[in-house]
Amino acid sequence: MKKIGKLIGTAAVTATLAIAAGSAQASAVTDTTGPSELIAKLQITEQGDRLNASSYTSENPTLDHFYDEKADEVSAVIQRLRAGDRVSQKDIDRALDNSEAQSL
């Protein structure tokens, strides 16, 4: 039982950090970030968004939906980068920006 409590606590801390990190990462990513580094940052953000999407199911389904959409948006940017497409900084910033979550 102690392990379950620790896992739940860890998940709560991770979710909180992911919420805060989402908007912070939007301003931290610049045009000088290499493609592999950028994809790694985007993958971390996508994982955080997916975790957040499953964290608010009963409390705030709107927030769940928001994070699901943001994870899909980040995933789409990752796919475009992997395909070699040019992705504008504006599209990257928009995908990483979770500031709207504060209003939900």
C-alpha positions, 0 to 999 in steps of 0.5 A: 500500500505504501508503494501505491501512495508513493506512485500516486504522489509521484504522479501528482508531482509529475502532473504539476510539473508538466503543467508548469513546464508546458508554458515554460518550454514554449519560451525556452525553445528557440530556432537554434535548438537542433532537430533531435533536441527539439524532438526530445523536448516535444516528446517530453511535453507530449508525455506530460500532456498525455499524463495530464489528460488522464489526471482530470477525468472526473474532476475536470473533463474539459481540462482532460480534453484540452490536454488530449488535444495539446498532446495530439498537436505536439505529436503532429509537430513531431511527425512533421519534424521527423518527416523533414518538413519545415516547422515554423517557430510559431507552430512549435510555440503554439503546440507547447503553449499550455497557458490556456489550461489556467482558464479551464 
